[in-house]
Amino acid sequence: MPDDSDSAGLTDPIRGRSEPERMWTLTNVGEATPDILSPLCWSLWGGGVELASRAGIYDFGVLPRSELAVPDDPNQWATACFYGRQAMNVDRARELAGLLPGTTGDDFERDLLGSVRADAAPTKSDPTRIPFVLVKAPLAATRQRWAPQRAYDDQMQWWRAEVLPGTPVDARALLTDSVARFTAVMRVHVRTRMILNMLRSQVESISVRLGRSDLVPTLLAGYGGVIETRLADDVWSLGQGQLSVADFLERHGFHGPNEGNVIGHSWREDPEAVVRIAAVHAGRPESERPRVRAQRAVVARERAEAELLAGLPAWRRPLLRRLMHFTGFQVRSVELTKAGFLTAVDGTRAAAGALGRDLVAAGKLDSPDDTFYLTTEELLGPLPRNVRELVAYRRERREAYRDFEVPVTFIGMPEPVGPTGSDNVGDRSDATVRGTPAGPGVVEGTVRVVLDADSDDVLEDGEVLVCKFVDPGWTALVSLAGALVTDIGSPASHGAIVARELGITCVVGTGNGTKVLRTGDVVRVDGSTGEIAVLAASAG
């Protein structure tokens, strides 16, 4: 695992290193692992994502078996960790995307970042792999018909039996199992995400050719049956008194604030935040129930699809209908696999907590949460000889990384962009914030800036939720919003998918929304242009 060492030999796995010209971004992966990663968080994600991404692409025949081996050079990994922030290797991702039939590196970068660098190196497929792709890709696609649902069902059965009770019989065995399960489900997730990206590109391409690019945000929403809609609807039922807390936790207890970080906590450990948010639903009408809002998005998507079909010759319409059907299936599947690997994160969390208590009782550690500052390899093997000194060093470094921010997209090693905190307010002389349109509609409302899903903030009806990112732990809060604005994200990111499925106007990837906008501002959010205009500034 790449790390940084000081002169005393103390290592820091979450500092990272990069070649000078390599491009990285926090988009998407920054949503998955919010807050500052601990060494345990990164050891789970770094190795797991790298193994899974190589294996997932191998499953389509694009990579040879020799490429399954993980290289020592972190610049050849799919992701890296810089000052505690997980970043995607854009150049590596472009290279891999270019190997896939039906997509290019430019398609990937545009979908992820909203634009393509003028000097981006062109990508192309390897013609020697075509025979392998012709054989393996159809098999992989066939397997994807059942793999996401089966992976999710298996993970939920395991999580309810081994993690939800809260007291593992064998913490080391649970840690080993959780790490293996994370990689296995992530492999299915990678395959699902690859297929979805290719299908999205086709939908966008057809819409542009027909001169109906305005329909794209609506066409890529309202598929119905997305698991996050079920989560939002169960929050509504919890608030209405129609679902008990125990039943809610059995279905969704692995979620929680900053849930992708092992060092975070889940609702099964502390359900207070979600119960508080659910209470806001108690006075809401049936028309604002999440599944009712989701059904309105389905109707809007069907209407947009009919408009697009009208521009095609009759003989081509069945092909487009089939394309839209497959796209909807993959949208549902990508959220299933995401939930699947989050149960493994929660399993790692439960195992680390139990191990910490055991090691404190044995006199080897000072605090149960010291385990979060060790890697999975260190926890499963003999503890480092200087374990107390190492934990203290890594804990201090992680806290120091909170004092500055990393740019959303950067080249080489990122430069700190200034201290975080309430005094770091962006320039309000230009009263417009711009991002990437991700959910159609125009909404005027009052801003509520929320920086932590575990905070005491709840939204009033129709307020505009402005936050740094959205992961599944935010779904309860998002379901209350009239519109959603995020600093980090792309049209294919989790927040955008959930917003579209709930019929919520959405703009992502503003970069500075949480700094420029303030709670109490009255704004107009345009989900078609990506502009957020301040109509009336707050008095604060």
ZALOPA-252114 format. One line per 8 residues: number of its first residue (from 1); their letters; for each residue x, y, z of C-alpha. Coordinates in steps of 0.5 Angstrom, whole numbers, plus 500, padded with zeros to 3 digits. Example, Ala and Ser with C-alpha at 12.3 -4.5 7.8 and 13.67 -1.06 7.14 Angstrom:
2
1) AS) 525 491 516 ~ 527 498 514
***
This chain:
540
1) MPDDSDSA) 500 500 500 ~ 503 507 498 ~ 505 511 504 ~ 509 517 506 ~ 515 516 512 ~ 518 521 516 ~ 525 520 519 ~ 523 516 524
9) GLTDPIRG) 520 511 520 ~ 513 512 522 ~ 509 511 516 ~ 502 515 513 ~ 498 511 508 ~ 493 517 507 ~ 498 522 505 ~ 499 520 498
17) RSEPERMW) 504 521 492 ~ 503 523 484 ~ 507 524 478 ~ 507 531 476 ~ 503 531 470 ~ 498 526 472 ~ 490 528 473 ~ 486 527 479
25) TLTNVGEA) 479 528 481 ~ 475 528 488 ~ 468 527 484 ~ 464 521 485 ~ 470 517 489 ~ 470 524 494 ~ 462 522 495 ~ 463 515 497
33) TPDILSPL) 469 517 502 ~ 467 523 505 ~ 471 526 511 ~ 478 525 512 ~ 480 518 511 ~ 483 514 516 ~ 489 509 515 ~ 484 503 516
41) CWSLWGGG) 479 507 511 ~ 484 507 505 ~ 487 500 506 ~ 480 497 505 ~ 478 502 499 ~ 485 503 496 ~ 486 495 495 ~ 479 493 494
49) VELASRAG) 477 498 489 ~ 484 497 485 ~ 483 489 485 ~ 475 490 483 ~ 476 495 478 ~ 482 491 474 ~ 478 484 475 ~ 471 488 473
57) IYDFGVLP) 474 490 466 ~ 478 483 465 ~ 471 480 466 ~ 469 484 459 ~ 475 481 456 ~ 478 488 455 ~ 485 486 460 ~ 489 480 459
65) RSELAVPD) 490 476 466 ~ 497 479 467 ~ 493 486 468 ~ 490 483 474 ~ 496 484 478 ~ 496 490 482 ~ 503 494 481 ~ 507 498 486
73) DPNQWATA) 506 504 483 ~ 500 508 486 ~ 500 512 479 ~ 498 506 476 ~ 492 505 481 ~ 485 507 479 ~ 484 511 486 ~ 489 514 491
81) CFYGRQAM) 489 518 497 ~ 491 525 498 ~ 491 528 505 ~ 486 524 507 ~ 482 525 501 ~ 480 519 496 ~ 481 521 489 ~ 480 518 482
89) NVDRAREL) 486 517 477 ~ 483 521 471 ~ 488 519 466 ~ 488 512 468 ~ 480 512 468 ~ 481 515 461 ~ 486 509 458 ~ 481 504 461
97) AGLLPGTT) 475 507 458 ~ 478 508 451 ~ 479 500 451 ~ 472 499 452 ~ 467 498 446 ~ 462 504 445 ~ 466 509 449 ~ 472 513 449
105) GDDFERDL) 476 517 454 ~ 473 523 452 ~ 466 520 453 ~ 468 518 460 ~ 472 525 462 ~ 466 529 459 ~ 461 525 463 ~ 465 525 470
113) LGSVRADA) 468 532 470 ~ 463 536 465 ~ 468 538 460 ~ 474 535 456 ~ 481 538 457 ~ 484 541 450 ~ 490 537 451 ~ 488 530 453
121) APTKSDPT) 491 524 450 ~ 487 521 445 ~ 485 514 447 ~ 483 507 443 ~ 482 500 444 ~ 487 495 443 ~ 485 491 437 ~ 488 484 439
129) RIPFVLVK) 483 484 445 ~ 477 484 440 ~ 477 476 440 ~ 477 476 447 ~ 472 482 448 ~ 467 478 443 ~ 467 472 447 ~ 467 475 454
137) APLAATRQ) 463 481 454 ~ 456 478 452 ~ 458 473 458 ~ 459 478 463 ~ 453 482 460 ~ 449 476 461 ~ 451 475 468 ~ 450 482 470
145) RWAPQRAY) 442 480 469 ~ 442 477 476 ~ 449 479 479 ~ 447 485 482 ~ 441 483 485 ~ 444 476 488 ~ 450 480 491 ~ 445 485 494
153) DDQMQWWR) 441 479 497 ~ 447 475 499 ~ 450 482 503 ~ 444 483 506 ~ 443 476 509 ~ 450 476 512 ~ 450 483 515 ~ 443 482 518
161) AEVLPGTP) 446 475 521 ~ 453 478 523 ~ 454 485 523 ~ 447 488 526 ~ 447 484 532 ~ 453 489 534 ~ 457 483 538 ~ 462 479 533
169) VDARALLT) 463 472 535 ~ 470 473 532 ~ 472 480 530 ~ 478 478 526 ~ 474 473 522 ~ 469 478 521 ~ 474 483 519 ~ 477 478 514
177) DSVARFTA) 470 476 511 ~ 468 484 510 ~ 475 486 506 ~ 474 480 502 ~ 466 481 501 ~ 468 489 499 ~ 472 487 494 ~ 467 482 491
185) VMRVHVRT) 461 486 491 ~ 465 492 488 ~ 467 488 482 ~ 460 487 481 ~ 459 494 482 ~ 465 496 477 ~ 462 492 471 ~ 455 495 473
193) RMILNMLR) 458 502 472 ~ 461 501 466 ~ 455 498 463 ~ 451 504 465 ~ 456 509 463 ~ 456 506 456 ~ 448 506 455 ~ 448 513 458
201) SQVESISV) 453 515 452 ~ 448 512 447 ~ 442 516 450 ~ 446 522 450 ~ 449 521 443 ~ 442 519 440 ~ 439 525 443 ~ 444 530 441
209) RLGRSDLV) 443 527 434 ~ 436 528 434 ~ 437 536 436 ~ 433 534 443 ~ 439 534 448 ~ 434 538 452 ~ 431 531 454 ~ 437 528 457
217) PTLLAGYG) 436 530 464 ~ 429 527 464 ~ 431 521 460 ~ 436 519 465 ~ 431 519 471 ~ 425 516 473 ~ 426 509 472 ~ 423 507 478
225) GVIETRLA) 425 501 483 ~ 431 505 485 ~ 433 502 492 ~ 434 509 495 ~ 427 511 493 ~ 425 505 498 ~ 430 508 503 ~ 427 515 503
233) DDVWSLGQ) 420 512 503 ~ 421 508 509 ~ 424 515 512 ~ 417 518 511 ~ 414 511 514 ~ 418 512 520 ~ 416 519 521 ~ 409 517 520
241) GQLSVADF) 409 512 525 ~ 408 507 520 ~ 414 503 521 ~ 418 502 527 ~ 425 504 528 ~ 427 497 529 ~ 424 495 522 ~ 427 501 519
249) LERHGFHG) 434 499 522 ~ 434 492 519 ~ 433 494 512 ~ 437 500 512 ~ 442 500 519 ~ 448 500 515 ~ 447 507 512 ~ 449 513 516
257) PNEGNVIG) 453 520 516 ~ 459 519 512 ~ 458 512 511 ~ 463 510 506 ~ 468 512 512 ~ 470 506 516 ~ 471 511 522 ~ 464 514 521
265) HSWREDPE) 458 511 525 ~ 452 507 522 ~ 445 508 524 ~ 445 501 527 ~ 450 504 532 ~ 446 511 533 ~ 439 512 529 ~ 438 519 533
273) AVVRIAAV) 440 523 526 ~ 435 519 522 ~ 429 519 527 ~ 430 526 528 ~ 430 527 520 ~ 424 522 519 ~ 420 526 524 ~ 419 532 519
281) HAGRPESE) 415 528 515 ~ 410 527 520 ~ 406 533 518 ~ 407 532 510 ~ 402 530 505 ~ 401 524 502 ~ 403 528 495 ~ 410 529 498
289) RPRVRAQR) 411 522 500 ~ 418 520 496 ~ 415 514 492 ~ 409 519 490 ~ 415 524 488 ~ 418 518 484 ~ 412 516 480 ~ 412 523 478
297) AVVARERA) 419 523 475 ~ 417 516 472 ~ 411 520 468 ~ 416 525 466 ~ 421 520 463 ~ 416 517 459 ~ 413 523 456 ~ 420 525 454
305) EAELLAGL) 422 518 451 ~ 415 519 447 ~ 418 526 445 ~ 425 523 443 ~ 421 516 439 ~ 417 521 435 ~ 423 524 432 ~ 426 517 430
313) PAWRRPLL) 423 512 424 ~ 418 507 426 ~ 423 501 425 ~ 428 504 430 ~ 424 506 435 ~ 424 499 438 ~ 431 499 439 ~ 431 506 443
321) RRLMHFTG) 426 503 447 ~ 430 497 449 ~ 436 502 450 ~ 432 506 455 ~ 430 499 458 ~ 437 497 459 ~ 439 503 462 ~ 434 503 467
329) FQVRSVEL) 436 496 469 ~ 443 499 470 ~ 441 505 474 ~ 437 500 479 ~ 443 495 479 ~ 448 500 481 ~ 445 503 487 ~ 444 495 489
337) TKAGFLTA) 451 494 488 ~ 453 500 492 ~ 448 498 498 ~ 452 491 498 ~ 459 494 499 ~ 457 499 504 ~ 454 493 508 ~ 462 490 508
345) VDGTRAAA) 464 497 510 ~ 459 497 516 ~ 462 490 517 ~ 469 492 517 ~ 467 498 522 ~ 464 493 527 ~ 470 488 526 ~ 475 494 528
353) GALGRDLV) 471 496 534 ~ 471 489 537 ~ 478 488 535 ~ 479 495 539 ~ 476 493 545 ~ 480 486 545 ~ 486 490 544 ~ 485 495 550
361) AAGKLDSP) 483 489 554 ~ 490 486 553 ~ 494 492 554 ~ 496 493 547 ~ 492 499 545 ~ 490 505 549 ~ 483 507 546 ~ 478 502 542
369) DDTFYLTT) 478 507 536 ~ 486 506 535 ~ 484 500 530 ~ 482 506 525 ~ 489 508 525 ~ 492 501 523 ~ 491 498 516 ~ 487 491 515
377) EELLGPLP) 494 488 514 ~ 497 491 521 ~ 491 489 524 ~ 490 482 521 ~ 498 480 522 ~ 502 482 528 ~ 501 489 531 ~ 507 494 529
385) RNVRELVA) 512 494 535 ~ 511 501 535 ~ 504 501 535 ~ 502 506 540 ~ 507 511 537 ~ 505 510 530 ~ 497 511 532 ~ 499 517 535
393) YRRERREA) 503 520 529 ~ 497 518 524 ~ 492 521 529 ~ 496 527 529 ~ 497 527 521 ~ 489 526 520 ~ 487 531 524 ~ 492 536 521
401) YRDFEVPV) 489 535 514 ~ 483 538 516 ~ 486 544 517 ~ 486 545 509 ~ 482 543 503 ~ 484 540 497 ~ 482 542 490 ~ 476 538 487
409) TFIGMPEP) 481 537 480 ~ 488 537 480 ~ 495 535 477 ~ 500 532 481 ~ 500 533 488 ~ 495 538 490 ~ 496 544 493 ~ 492 546 500
417) VGPTGSDN) 487 551 498 ~ 486 555 505 ~ 483 553 511 ~ 476 550 512 ~ 472 553 517 ~ 466 558 518 ~ 470 564 516 ~ 472 561 509
425) VGDRSDAT) 466 564 505 ~ 467 565 498 ~ 466 571 494 ~ 459 574 493 ~ 460 579 489 ~ 458 575 483 ~ 451 572 485 ~ 451 566 481
433) VRGTPAGP) 454 559 482 ~ 455 555 476 ~ 455 547 476 ~ 453 541 472 ~ 446 540 470 ~ 444 534 473 ~ 436 534 475 ~ 431 538 470
441) GVVEGTVR) 427 543 473 ~ 427 551 475 ~ 426 552 483 ~ 426 558 487 ~ 427 557 494 ~ 430 559 501 ~ 437 556 502 ~ 439 551 507
449) VVLDADSD) 447 550 507 ~ 448 543 511 ~ 456 541 512 ~ 454 534 516 ~ 449 529 515 ~ 449 528 522 ~ 448 535 524 ~ 442 538 527
457) DVLEDGEV) 439 541 521 ~ 433 539 518 ~ 429 542 512 ~ 423 545 511 ~ 418 544 505 ~ 421 546 499 ~ 428 549 502 ~ 434 548 497
465) LVCKFVDP) 439 543 500 ~ 446 546 499 ~ 452 541 501 ~ 459 538 499 ~ 456 532 496 ~ 451 526 497 ~ 452 519 499 ~ 446 514 501
473) GWTALVSL) 447 517 508 ~ 444 523 506 ~ 438 520 502 ~ 433 522 508 ~ 435 529 508 ~ 435 530 500 ~ 428 527 500 ~ 426 533 504
481) AGALVTDI) 429 538 499 ~ 426 542 493 ~ 432 542 490 ~ 439 540 491 ~ 446 543 490 ~ 453 540 491 ~ 460 542 491 ~ 462 535 488
489) GSPASHGA) 459 530 483 ~ 457 529 476 ~ 451 527 473 ~ 452 520 474 ~ 454 521 481 ~ 450 518 487 ~ 446 525 489 ~ 444 526 482
497) IVARELGI) 441 519 481 ~ 437 520 487 ~ 435 527 486 ~ 432 525 479 ~ 429 519 481 ~ 425 523 486 ~ 424 528 481 ~ 428 534 485
505) TCVVGTGN) 431 539 481 ~ 439 538 482 ~ 446 542 480 ~ 452 538 482 ~ 460 540 481 ~ 459 547 483 ~ 466 547 487 ~ 464 553 491
513) GTKVLRTG) 456 552 493 ~ 457 551 500 ~ 462 557 501 ~ 458 562 496 ~ 451 561 498 ~ 449 562 505 ~ 443 559 509 ~ 437 564 508
521) DVVRVDGS) 439 566 501 ~ 433 566 496 ~ 435 563 490 ~ 433 560 483 ~ 436 553 481 ~ 436 552 474 ~ 437 544 473 ~ 437 545 465
529) TGEIAVLA) 443 550 465 ~ 446 549 472 ~ 446 556 474 ~ 444 558 481 ~ 442 565 482 ~ 441 569 488 ~ 435 573 488 ~ 435 575 495
537) ASAG) 441 575 500 ~ 440 573 507 ~ 441 578 512 ~ 447 574 516
***
